[in-house]
Amino acid sequence: MKNEGRIKLYLVDDDAVFLKSLEIEFLQYADFTIETFATGEQCVAQLAERPDVIILDYHLDGIDKNAMNGMETLDKIKAFDMDISVIMLSSQDKIEVAVNCMHHRAFDYVVKSETASIRLRQAITNIFRYKKMEKELKWYMERM
């Protein structure tokens, strides 16, 4: 089965129930190719598969207290490929946390709530709008 034209989405969260519900939610609304990971280490090990978007939990220490947290994972993703868009997801509703994620080059920060899946879908739409605008601007600048 071909996956051309489908968005390759990685979901990374140490809460198995939340991770599965997020996967089901995304499969209902769009034609994604989805891979799920319980740790940042598992996600980083699969970066060669070139995901388009990664939704990454901020903490990631529920399974293994010594596992990489979300910020460490974000830094490794960006070191591997700056063009992979990462949306941070957390139960923390603190502006400092969100700002810190943005300083580490996350595309967006979404608080886990009953509207999180809607916000995540909007963020993914925004990622592709932004990438399209970037491509158009580059094309325009090359012709000037």
C-alpha positions, 0 to 999 in steps of 0.5 A: 500500500502506498503512502504518497501524499499522506502526512507521516505523523509520530505521536510520542507519549508515555501515557498509553491510554492517552497515546491510543486515544490520540491515535484514534482521534487522528485516524478519524479526521485525516489520512495520516500514516501514524507511528506511536512511541512511548519514549523519546529514545524510540522516536529518535531511533526512527527519525530516519523514516522522516516524519512530517510532524511529531507530537511530543509529550513534555515529560516522558518519564512515566515509564522510565524515570531515566528516560529522555524528557520531551525537551531533550527529545526535541533537541535531538530531533532538531539536531537530526533535522531542523525541518521536522515540525514538532508540536509539544504537548503537556498538561502544564498550563504555564507560559514559561514552559511554552516559551521554553519549548518555542526557544527550543524550536517547537512549532507550537505548544498545546495543553492537554485538555478536552480540546487538545485534539482540535488544537493539534489538528489546527497546529498541523494545518498551520505547519503546512500553510507555513511550509507552503508560504516558505516555499512560495517566498523562496520561489519569488525571491529566486526570481527577483 
